[in-house]
């Protein structure tokens, strides 16, 4: 959880030596049929039926064994279970952002509900970091969107040869109004610990073209490069295993053993976090997974003991601290300039999750349309503004 330094360096340019990654697992045969999805510009307020979690049929059942099956999207398959089960004694969290949506929304100030009289955007800027939305239900997903900008800026500013290519594939080097046409990257997936960013949908051949032979560390089991210049000890991993290319960039000070699980996931080795029961419960109650073809443009997850460290940037007092025990918190955000829908899903496989009353007491505001759903192992609350 090393985000403070990202926001304190003059000009938002970051530097520092980081550890490499040389052992990522064994190569396999591509099998995934994941395809990119377009993010809808507006989503109707979810109904109670859509939000109803999937409870266990047997009150005496095992919540872990009874965790609902989900059809995880590619970004969820890339999350390594090992980094989310506290085997290393550290905690972690993740944020996934649809880059098409982000490219459209990052400089747009939302004008709905609790945001209608506030001046902030989803873009990576000191003002947006220090002055988050005032509504507690928006603090976490807004931070998730901000992390996409942080990690993209880290990559484009710190890596002297990779950076310009990632900026091009993210559409950032094109003129305003032409960036979506130039965009190649579909999604940016940030993992907090270990500190990595994954650029999903990347043109991996173009990335290889800007890296030198001297930077290559290994070809097998996954293509492994070191950075250049001040980033020469940072890891760059390239994978064509999945139906979309993935480029992983090390964004924080990591030990090689902490990077190996995420490296293995690039070629479908090691266990995915999508198998963790508490995450499956939370996802089953959110607008992602097998029941929804597109998913929300912003999804964040705090799994088991993993919690976001906001480094005192206006989010440390969020209402999560007021809730009862929970294993996993998944938040989703869909937003345009004039409408927004936010959902928080809490699960607890070792006991009852926070009640709907607790969720309403923590999050509900005077505006918007609110729905809650409660099950044996998961509860959810949704706020929508049009």
Secondary structure as the mmCIF struct_conf table of DSSP 4:
data_model
#
loop_
_struct_conf.conf_type_id
_struct_conf.id
_struct_conf.beg_label_comp_id
_struct_conf.beg_label_asym_id
_struct_conf.beg_label_seq_id
_struct_conf.end_label_comp_id
_struct_conf.end_label_asym_id
_struct_conf.end_label_seq_id
HELX_RH_3T_P HELX_RH_3T_P1 UNK A 4 UNK A 7
TURN_TY1_P TURN_TY1_P1 UNK A 8 UNK A 8
BEND BEND1 UNK A 9 UNK A 9
HELX_RH_3T_P HELX_RH_3T_P2 UNK A 10 UNK A 12
HELX_LH_PP_P HELX_LH_PP_P1 UNK A 38 UNK A 40
BEND BEND2 UNK A 41 UNK A 41
HELX_LH_PP_P HELX_LH_PP_P2 UNK A 44 UNK A 47
HELX_RH_AL_P HELX_RH_AL_P1 UNK A 48 UNK A 51
BEND BEND3 UNK A 57 UNK A 57
TURN_TY1_P TURN_TY1_P2 UNK A 59 UNK A 60
BEND BEND4 UNK A 61 UNK A 61
TURN_TY1_P TURN_TY1_P3 UNK A 63 UNK A 66
HELX_LH_PP_P HELX_LH_PP_P3 UNK A 67 UNK A 69
HELX_RH_AL_P HELX_RH_AL_P2 UNK A 74 UNK A 77
TURN_TY1_P TURN_TY1_P4 UNK A 78 UNK A 78
BEND BEND5 UNK A 79 UNK A 79
STRN STRN1 UNK A 80 UNK A 80
HELX_RH_3T_P HELX_RH_3T_P3 UNK A 81 UNK A 84
TURN_TY1_P TURN_TY1_P5 UNK A 85 UNK A 88
BEND BEND6 UNK A 89 UNK A 89
STRN STRN2 UNK A 93 UNK A 98
HELX_RH_AL_P HELX_RH_AL_P3 UNK A 99 UNK A 105
TURN_TY1_P TURN_TY1_P6 UNK A 106 UNK A 107
HELX_LH_PP_P HELX_LH_PP_P4 UNK A 108 UNK A 110
BEND BEND7 UNK A 112 UNK A 112
HELX_RH_3T_P HELX_RH_3T_P4 UNK A 113 UNK A 115
TURN_TY1_P TURN_TY1_P7 UNK A 116 UNK A 117
BEND BEND8 UNK A 122 UNK A 124
HELX_RH_AL_P HELX_RH_AL_P4 UNK A 126 UNK A 130
BEND BEND9 UNK A 131 UNK A 131
BEND BEND10 UNK A 134 UNK A 135
HELX_RH_AL_P HELX_RH_AL_P5 UNK A 136 UNK A 158
TURN_TY1_P TURN_TY1_P8 UNK A 160 UNK A 161
HELX_RH_AL_P HELX_RH_AL_P6 UNK A 162 UNK A 169
TURN_TY1_P TURN_TY1_P9 UNK A 170 UNK A 173
BEND BEND11 UNK A 174 UNK A 174
HELX_LH_PP_P HELX_LH_PP_P5 UNK A 175 UNK A 175
TURN_TY1_P TURN_TY1_P10 UNK A 176 UNK A 177
BEND BEND12 UNK A 178 UNK A 178
HELX_RH_AL_P HELX_RH_AL_P7 UNK A 179 UNK A 182
STRN STRN3 UNK A 187 UNK A 191
TURN_TY1_P TURN_TY1_P11 UNK A 192 UNK A 195
STRN STRN4 UNK A 196 UNK A 200
TURN_TY1_P TURN_TY1_P12 UNK A 201 UNK A 201
HELX_RH_AL_P HELX_RH_AL_P8 UNK A 204 UNK A 210
BEND BEND13 UNK A 211 UNK A 211
HELX_RH_3T_P HELX_RH_3T_P5 UNK A 213 UNK A 215
STRN STRN5 UNK A 216 UNK A 218
BEND BEND14 UNK A 220 UNK A 222
STRN STRN6 UNK A 223 UNK A 226
HELX_RH_3T_P HELX_RH_3T_P6 UNK A 229 UNK A 231
TURN_TY1_P TURN_TY1_P13 UNK A 232 UNK A 233
BEND BEND15 UNK A 234 UNK A 234
STRN STRN7 UNK A 235 UNK A 239
BEND BEND16 UNK A 241 UNK A 244
STRN STRN8 UNK A 246 UNK A 250
BEND BEND17 UNK A 252 UNK A 252
HELX_RH_AL_P HELX_RH_AL_P9 UNK A 256 UNK A 265
TURN_TY1_P TURN_TY1_P14 UNK A 266 UNK A 268
BEND BEND18 UNK A 270 UNK A 270
STRN STRN9 UNK A 272 UNK A 272
HELX_RH_3T_P HELX_RH_3T_P7 UNK A 273 UNK A 275
HELX_RH_AL_P HELX_RH_AL_P10 UNK A 277 UNK A 284
TURN_TY1_P TURN_TY1_P15 UNK A 285 UNK A 287
BEND BEND19 UNK A 289 UNK A 289
TURN_TY1_P TURN_TY1_P16 UNK A 290 UNK A 291
BEND BEND20 UNK A 293 UNK A 294
BEND BEND21 UNK A 297 UNK A 297
STRN STRN10 UNK A 298 UNK A 302
TURN_TY1_P TURN_TY1_P17 UNK A 304 UNK A 305
TURN_TY1_P TURN_TY1_P18 UNK A 311 UNK A 312
BEND BEND22 UNK A 313 UNK A 314
TURN_TY1_P TURN_TY1_P19 UNK A 316 UNK A 317
HELX_RH_3T_P HELX_RH_3T_P8 UNK A 319 UNK A 322
BEND BEND23 UNK A 323 UNK A 323
BEND BEND24 UNK A 327 UNK A 327
STRN STRN11 UNK A 328 UNK A 335
BEND BEND25 UNK A 337 UNK A 338
STRN STRN12 UNK A 340 UNK A 347
TURN_TY1_P TURN_TY1_P20 UNK A 349 UNK A 350
BEND BEND26 UNK A 351 UNK A 351
HELX_LH_PP_P HELX_LH_PP_P6 UNK A 352 UNK A 355
HELX_RH_AL_P HELX_RH_AL_P11 UNK A 356 UNK A 363
BEND BEND27 UNK A 366 UNK A 368
STRN STRN13 UNK A 369 UNK A 374
BEND BEND28 UNK A 376 UNK A 377
STRN STRN14 UNK A 378 UNK A 385
#
